[in-house]
Amino acid sequence: MRFSVCPHDIVKQMSNWLTFAAYLQQGIGESVRLEPVLDFTAFYETDLPAADLAFVNPMDAWRLSREQDFVPLFRIEVYDEAVFITKTERS
């Protein structure tokens, strides 16, 4: 599974995201790849379209649900500015 995190968030807490990816991998018993992308252009044009799971802001979640077959998975209760999204069908 390819996991993507918005550059704005990955740059602030990269070690936490890598730890979360390892935790997720252990929990689902499947490989989880998080390749940090720090450039927004690369994130939107290359990384995000290839992602199976992503942590993005609500506007991106809405746009991606309309344009790239993503669906909201859940949001974090204490942080209302970000959403986890996933593709409706993983390849």
C-alpha positions, 0 to 999 in steps of 0.5 A: 500500500502506498501512503502519502502525506501532505508536504506541509504535514510531513515536514513538521513531523516526519518521524511521527509519520514514519512511525505511523506507517510502520504501525499501520503496516504491522496492524494490517499485515501488508507492506506500507510505503511512505515516501516523504515528498516535500515539494507540493507540485510533485505531491499533487502531480506524482505522489498523490495520484499513485497513493492508496491512502493519503492524509490531506486537507478537507479541500483536497479530500473533496477535490480528490473524491470528485476527480480521482476516485478517492473517498473519505476514510476518517478525520481526526477528532482533535484536528479538524483540518485534515482527513484520511482518504483512500481510493475506492478500489486499490490496484 
